[in-house]
Amino acid sequence: MTNREQEILERLRKNPLISQSELAESLGITRSSVAVHITNLMKKGYILGKGYIVREDDYVCVIGGSNIDIQGFPSSELIYKDSNVGEVKISLGGVGRNIAENLVRMGVNTRLISTIGDDVYGQKILDEARMVGINMQDSLIVSGASTSTYLSILDDTKDMVLAISHMDISDQMTVDFIKGKRHVIENAAFCVLDTNLPIEVLEYIVTAFKDKIFFLDTVSTTKANKVKDLIGYFHTIKPNKIEAEMLTGVKIIDEADLKKAVEILHQKGVKQVFISLGERGVFYSNSETSGVIRPPKIRIVNATGAGDAFIAALGLGFLKGMSTSETAEIAIAASIIALSHENTINPQMSEETIFEKVKELKLC
């Protein structure tokens, strides 16, 4: 959708009976130009018919990173400072993009605002989005830039040992660009943000849209640190234990420490907290109730996409009006589904398979 089409659509939302002449006058363009834009909006499905009925499908807005994942898998125990025999796999990734794809596979209408280059990898991301059903029409495509790349090395247990992230293009997303996407954020059921975004963009989004519900993926300890002073603007967050320690200043050793840490987060304004404890499960809290859900041991095929599936399922639980504990259950189930497939995104991910997994694991 073009910026002009967005302007026209916003005016039609406020006044569906406005004439083309009135639209032209308010926008400072000709009536014939307005007619062309309206025809295009109808073809794209944003306007449904007479009286300029605007389609208002519920959707989730994800704002975050998109990139190419390059993963190295050793054939046997990883030997440091040496060349290891194994397999190298290239796939689509990025925290925001992965969350968006998981949401779509769970049946959630999703719009992704991200930054990509106009290179072959950027085109691949757009092509895959169209194939899967992710709406990326509001994303920023930077001319002459390289799409972000994430290089990771996994060990023989399929857990990530180290990684190098080349995401300079993320800095191309500016506050002015986001201001042009105001209508997308305002009309979303809620928004998911990841900390790959520039801090000034994160700060603008959460302070300019104070009535909007925001979910946060902290991504990493280093990147989570930049939102420490903004954490109270988020409705739901999903840090791991180390990130929770950084955000609260509480050294977490036992469950009492977990409760102390989440109480600090609740006092700041966070409504739901889900702290990943690795193999020990997830600690959840909503200021009224808290607890730990411990999943069974499973065979891990690929640990890369578990966190993205987890936070996508948190969004699904919110949309379905589930309790915090129920939401934690389906999020754990989603992460287990992700862990069981070699791809970062398990193609079998769906709302149905998630609830089947909950029953299978007897989490409920």
C-alpha positions in Angstrom: 0.0 0.0 0.0 1.3 3.4 -0.9 1.4 6.4 1.5 -1.3 8.1 -0.5 -3.5 5.0 -0.3 -2.9 4.9 3.4 -4.0 8.5 3.8 -7.2 7.9 1.8 -8.0 4.7 3.7 -7.7 6.6 7.0 -10.1 9.3 5.8 -12.5 6.6 4.7 -12.4 4.9 8.1 -13.4 8.2 9.7 -16.1 9.1 7.1 -17.2 6.2 4.8 -19.6 8.5 3.0 -17.1 11.2 2.1 -17.2 12.0 -1.6 -14.2 11.7 -4.0 -14.3 15.5 -4.5 -14.1 16.0 -0.7 -11.2 13.6 -0.5 -9.4 15.3 -3.4 -9.8 18.7 -1.7 -8.6 17.5 1.7 -5.5 15.8 0.1 -4.7 18.6 -2.4 -5.0 16.2 -5.4 -7.4 15.8 -8.3 -10.6 13.9 -8.1 -9.4 11.6 -10.9 -6.3 10.7 -8.9 -8.6 9.9 -5.9 -10.6 7.6 -8.2 -7.5 5.7 -9.3 -6.4 5.3 -5.7 -9.8 4.0 -4.6 -9.9 1.5 -7.5 -6.5 0.2 -6.4 -7.6 -0.1 -2.8 -10.7 -2.1 -3.9 -8.4 -4.4 -6.0 -6.2 -4.9 -3.0 -9.2 -5.8 -0.9 -9.0 -2.9 1.6 -12.3 -1.5 0.4 -15.2 -4.0 0.1 -17.9 -2.2 -1.8 -20.4 0.6 -1.8 -20.2 3.3 0.8 -16.4 2.7 1.0 -16.8 -0.2 3.5 -13.3 -0.6 4.9 -12.2 -4.1 5.7 -11.2 -4.3 9.4 -9.8 -7.8 9.8 -8.1 -8.3 13.2 -4.4 -8.6 12.9 -1.2 -8.6 14.9 1.6 -6.2 14.0 5.1 -7.5 14.4 8.0 -5.0 14.2 11.4 -6.5 14.1 14.3 -8.1 12.3 14.3 -10.2 9.1 17.5 -12.0 8.0 19.1 -15.0 6.5 20.2 -17.7 8.9 23.4 -19.7 8.1 23.8 -22.6 10.5 26.7 -25.0 11.0 26.0 -28.5 12.4 29.0 -30.7 13.3 28.8 -34.4 12.6 30.3 -35.2 16.0 31.5 -33.4 19.1 32.4 -29.9 18.3 36.2 -29.2 18.3 37.1 -25.6 19.0 39.7 -23.7 17.0 39.5 -26.4 14.3 37.7 -27.2 11.1 34.7 -29.5 11.9 33.1 -31.9 9.4 29.4 -31.3 9.3 26.6 -29.6 7.4 25.8 -26.0 6.6 22.2 -24.9 6.1 20.9 -21.6 4.8 17.3 -20.6 5.8 15.2 -17.5 6.5 15.3 -16.0 9.9 15.2 -12.9 12.1 13.3 -12.7 15.4 10.5 -10.6 14.1 10.1 -12.5 10.9 10.2 -15.9 12.7 7.5 -14.7 15.2 5.4 -13.5 12.3 5.6 -16.8 10.5 4.8 -18.8 13.6 1.8 -16.5 14.2 0.6 -17.0 10.6 1.0 -20.8 10.9 -1.1 -20.6 14.1 -3.9 -19.0 12.1 -3.3 -15.4 13.2 -3.5 -12.6 10.5 -0.1 -10.9 10.8 1.6 -7.8 9.4 5.3 -7.6 9.6 7.2 -4.3 9.6 10.9 -5.1 9.0 13.9 -3.9 7.1 15.5 -5.8 4.2 17.9 -5.0 1.3 17.0 -5.0 -2.3 19.3 -8.0 -2.9 18.5 -11.6 -3.7 18.1 -12.5 0.0 15.7 -9.7 0.5 13.6 -10.9 -2.5 13.7 -14.4 -1.1 12.2 -13.1 2.2 9.5 -11.3 0.4 8.7 -14.3 -1.8 8.5 -16.6 1.2 6.3 -14.1 3.1 3.8 -14.2 0.2 3.9 -17.9 0.1 3.3 -18.4 3.8 0.8 -15.5 4.2 2.8 -12.8 6.0 1.8 -9.3 5.0 5.1 -7.4 4.5 3.7 -4.5 2.4 4.7 -2.0 5.1 8.3 -3.2 5.4 11.3 -1.0 4.5 13.3 -2.1 1.4 16.7 -0.3 1.4 18.2 0.3 -2.0 21.8 -0.9 -2.4 21.8 -2.5 1.1 22.6 -6.1 2.1 19.9 -8.1 3.9 20.8 -9.0 7.5 22.7 -12.2 8.0 22.9 -14.4 11.2 25.7 -17.0 11.3 25.5 -19.6 14.1 27.4 -22.7 15.1 25.5 -25.5 16.9 27.1 -28.3 18.9 26.5 -32.0 18.6 23.4 -31.6 21.0 22.0 -29.2 18.4 22.3 -26.2 20.8 23.8 -22.9 19.7 27.4 -22.4 20.8 28.1 -19.1 19.3 26.9 -16.7 16.6 27.7 -13.6 14.7 25.0 -11.2 13.8 25.4 -8.8 10.9 22.3 -6.6 11.2 23.5 -3.1 10.4 20.5 -2.6 8.0 18.2 -2.6 11.1 19.5 0.9 11.8 17.9 2.1 8.6 14.5 1.9 10.2 13.9 5.4 11.6 11.3 7.2 13.7 10.1 9.1 10.6 9.6 5.8 8.8 7.5 4.4 11.7 5.5 7.6 11.8 4.3 6.7 8.3 3.1 3.4 9.6 1.0 4.9 12.4 -2.3 3.4 11.0 -0.8 -0.1 11.0 0.2 0.1 14.7 -3.0 1.8 15.9 -5.3 -0.7 14.2 -3.5 -3.8 15.3 -4.9 -6.1 18.0 -1.5 -5.8 19.7 2.1 -5.4 18.6 5.2 -7.6 19.1 8.5 -5.8 19.2 12.0 -7.3 19.2 15.1 -5.5 20.5 16.9 -5.6 17.1 15.1 -2.3 16.5 17.1 1.0 17.1 16.5 2.2 20.6 15.0 5.5 19.4 12.5 3.6 17.3 11.6 1.4 20.3 11.2 4.4 22.5 9.1 6.3 20.0 6.7 3.3 19.4 6.0 2.6 23.1 5.6 6.2 24.1 3.7 7.5 21.1 1.1 4.6 21.3 0.5 4.4 25.0 -2.9 2.8 24.6 -1.5 -0.1 22.5 -0.6 -3.5 24.0 3.0 -4.4 23.3 4.7 -7.8 23.6 8.5 -7.8 23.8 11.1 -10.4 22.7 14.3 -9.4 24.5 16.4 -11.4 22.0 19.6 -11.3 24.0 21.1 -9.9 27.2 23.0 -7.2 25.4 20.0 -6.1 23.3 17.6 -6.4 26.2 19.7 -3.9 28.2 18.7 -1.0 25.9 15.0 -1.4 26.9 15.7 -1.6 30.6 14.3 1.9 31.2 11.3 1.2 28.9 10.3 -2.2 30.3 7.2 -0.8 32.0 5.5 0.0 28.7 5.3 -3.6 27.8 2.2 -5.8 28.6 4.0 -9.1 28.1 7.7 -10.0 28.1 9.7 -13.2 27.7 13.2 -12.9 29.1 15.4 -15.8 30.1 16.9 -15.9 33.6 20.0 -13.9 32.8 18.0 -11.2 30.9 15.5 -11.1 33.9 18.4 -10.5 36.2 19.7 -7.7 34.1 16.3 -6.1 33.8 15.6 -6.2 37.6 19.0 -6.3 39.3 17.9 -9.4 41.2 20.3 -12.4 41.2 18.0 -15.4 40.5 19.0 -18.6 42.3 15.7 -20.0 43.5 11.9 -19.6 43.1 11.9 -16.9 45.8 14.3 -14.8 43.7 12.1 -15.4 40.6 9.1 -14.0 42.5 11.1 -11.0 43.7 12.3 -10.3 40.1 8.8 -10.5 38.6 7.4 -8.3 41.4 9.8 -5.6 40.3 8.7 -6.0 36.7 5.0 -5.9 37.7 5.6 -2.7 39.8 7.1 -1.1 36.7 3.9 -1.9 34.7 4.5 -5.3 33.0 1.3 -7.3 33.1 2.6 -10.8 32.2 6.1 -12.2 32.6 7.3 -15.5 31.3 10.9 -16.3 32.3 12.6 -19.1 30.4 14.5 -21.5 32.8 15.9 -23.7 30.0 15.4 -27.4 30.8 13.8 -26.5 34.1 10.8 -25.0 32.2 9.1 -21.6 32.5 8.2 -19.4 35.4 5.0 -17.4 34.7 3.4 -14.5 36.6 0.6 -12.0 36.1 0.9 -10.2 39.6 -2.1 -12.3 40.9 -0.7 -15.8 40.3 2.5 -17.4 39.4 4.1 -20.8 39.0 6.5 -23.0 37.2 5.7 -25.4 34.3 8.3 -28.1 33.8 8.2 -29.9 30.4 9.4 -33.4 29.9 12.8 -34.1 28.4 12.7 -34.3 24.6 15.2 -34.9 21.8 16.2 -31.6 20.4 16.7 -31.4 16.7 17.2 -27.7 16.4 17.1 -25.2 19.3 17.2 -22.0 17.2 13.5 -21.2 16.8 12.1 -22.3 20.1 11.9 -18.8 21.6 10.2 -17.3 18.6 7.6 -20.0 18.6 7.1 -19.4 22.4 6.4 -15.7 22.1 4.1 -16.3 19.0 2.1 -18.7 21.2 1.9 -16.1 23.9 0.2 -13.9 21.3 -2.2 -16.7 20.4 -3.1 -17.2 24.0 -3.8 -13.5 24.5 -6.1 -13.4 21.4 -8.0 -16.4 22.7 -8.5 -14.9 26.1 -6.5 -17.6 27.9 -5.2 -17.3 31.5 -1.5 -16.7 32.0 -0.9 -20.3 33.1 -2.8 -21.7 30.1 -0.9 -19.4 27.8 2.4 -20.7 29.4 1.2 -24.2 28.6 0.6 -23.6 24.9 3.8 -21.6 24.6 5.8 -24.5 26.0 4.0 -26.8 23.6 4.8 -24.5 20.7 8.5 -24.4 21.6 8.7 -28.2 21.8 7.1 -28.4 18.4 9.8 -26.0 17.1 12.6 -28.0 18.8 11.5 -31.2 17.1 12.2 -30.1 13.5 15.4 -29.3 11.7 14.0 -26.0 10.3 13.9 -22.9 12.5 10.1 -22.8 11.8 8.4 -26.2 12.0 6.1 -26.4 8.9 3.7 -28.5 11.1 3.2 -25.6 13.5 -0.5 -24.8 13.9 -3.1 -24.0 16.6 -4.3 -27.6 16.3 -0.9 -29.2 16.7 -0.2 -27.0 19.7 -3.3 -28.0 21.6 -2.7 -31.6 20.7 0.9 -31.3 22.1 -0.5 -29.8 25.3 -2.7 -32.9 25.8 0.1 -35.3 24.8 2.5 -33.7 27.3 -0.3 -33.5 30.0 0.7 -29.9 30.7 -3.0 -29.0 31.4 
